[in-house]
Amino acid sequence: MVLNESLRMHPAVPYMNSFAQNHLRKFIPERFTEENKATRPKYTHFPFGEGPRICLGMRFAQMQIKALVSTILSEYNIEKTEKTPEYLTPTPTAFYLYHLKISGSNLFMLE
């Protein structure tokens, strides 16, 4: 649910119509429960395409995202700082500095 809601809010394609009717900017993963999926029309959310031209790497990408998030959350502590913005507005040319404090036992620096 969280992965689908994140892809709805921040799609890889710069412009996609959203199916969300209420609270477009609000993070609500419950939009993707099985009950809610059954009530909305088909093809309203397809971040990896649909039909015969669906992305071949969809399942691999979803597995990699889940593995990455679980590894980060299990091995590191991530906290907001006073410079962390409350909301981000993505644009095709935007560059973001997230200002997160990351600590953990497996941190290393590449030089």
C-alpha positions as CSV (number, residue, x, y, z in Angstrom):
1,M,0.0,0.0,0.0
2,V,2.8,2.5,1.0
3,L,4.7,1.8,-2.3
4,N,1.6,2.3,-4.4
5,E,0.7,5.5,-2.6
6,S,4.2,6.8,-3.0
7,L,4.1,6.1,-6.7
8,R,0.8,7.8,-6.9
9,M,2.1,11.0,-5.2
10,H,5.5,10.9,-7.0
11,P,5.1,9.1,-10.4
12,A,8.1,8.3,-12.5
13,V,6.3,9.9,-15.5
14,P,6.3,13.7,-15.1
15,Y,2.5,14.0,-15.7
16,M,-0.2,11.5,-15.0
17,N,-3.8,12.1,-14.1
18,S,-4.5,10.9,-10.6
19,F,-7.5,8.8,-9.6
20,A,-7.6,10.2,-6.1
21,Q,-10.7,12.3,-5.7
22,N,-10.1,13.6,-2.1
23,H,-6.9,14.9,-0.5
24,L,-4.6,14.6,-3.4
25,R,-1.5,15.9,-1.5
26,K,-2.2,13.8,1.6
27,F,-0.4,10.5,2.0
28,I,-3.1,7.9,2.5
29,P,-1.9,4.3,1.9
30,E,-5.3,2.9,2.7
31,R,-6.4,3.9,-0.8
32,F,-4.8,0.7,-1.9
33,T,-6.5,-1.8,0.3
34,E,-8.2,-4.7,-1.5
35,E,-11.7,-3.2,-0.7
36,N,-10.8,0.2,-2.1
37,K,-9.2,-1.4,-5.2
38,A,-12.4,-3.2,-5.9
39,T,-14.5,0.0,-5.8
40,R,-12.5,2.1,-8.3
41,P,-12.4,1.7,-12.1
42,K,-9.7,-0.4,-13.7
43,Y,-6.7,1.4,-15.2
44,T,-6.9,4.4,-12.9
45,H,-3.5,3.7,-11.3
46,F,-0.8,2.0,-13.4
47,P,2.7,3.3,-12.6
48,F,4.4,0.6,-14.6
49,G,2.0,0.6,-17.6
50,E,-0.7,-2.0,-18.2
51,G,-1.7,-4.6,-20.8
52,P,0.6,-6.0,-23.4
53,R,3.1,-3.2,-22.9
54,I,3.5,-3.5,-19.1
55,C,7.0,-2.9,-17.8
56,L,8.9,-6.2,-17.8
57,G,10.8,-5.1,-14.7
58,M,7.8,-4.2,-12.6
59,R,8.0,-7.1,-10.1
60,F,11.8,-6.8,-9.9
61,A,11.5,-3.1,-9.2
62,Q,8.8,-3.6,-6.5
63,M,11.0,-6.3,-4.9
64,Q,14.1,-4.0,-5.0
65,I,12.2,-1.1,-3.5
66,K,10.8,-3.2,-0.6
67,A,14.3,-4.7,0.1
68,L,15.9,-1.2,0.1
69,V,13.3,0.3,2.4
70,S,13.4,-2.7,4.8
71,T,17.3,-2.6,4.9
72,I,17.4,1.2,5.5
73,L,14.7,1.1,8.2
74,S,16.3,-1.9,10.0
75,E,19.9,-0.7,10.0
76,Y,19.7,3.1,10.2
77,N,17.9,5.8,12.2
78,I,16.5,8.6,10.0
79,E,15.4,11.8,11.6
80,K,14.2,15.2,10.3
81,T,16.3,18.3,10.9
82,E,15.1,21.8,11.3
83,K,16.0,22.4,7.6
84,T,13.8,19.5,6.3
85,P,10.9,21.0,4.3
86,E,7.4,20.0,5.3
87,Y,6.3,19.5,1.7
88,L,8.1,19.1,-1.6
89,T,6.8,20.2,-5.0
90,P,8.4,18.0,-7.7
91,T,9.2,19.6,-11.0
92,P,11.1,18.1,-13.9
93,T,14.1,20.3,-13.2
94,A,14.0,20.3,-9.4
95,F,17.0,19.3,-7.3
96,Y,16.3,18.5,-3.6
97,L,18.4,18.4,-0.5
98,Y,16.4,16.6,2.0
99,H,18.4,17.5,5.1
100,L,18.0,14.2,7.0
101,K,20.1,13.0,9.9
102,I,21.1,9.4,9.3
103,S,22.8,7.4,12.0
104,G,23.6,3.7,12.4
105,S,26.3,1.1,13.0
106,N,26.9,0.3,9.3
107,L,27.6,3.9,8.0
108,F,30.7,4.4,5.9
109,M,32.0,7.3,3.7
110,L,33.1,7.0,0.1
111,E,35.8,9.4,-0.9
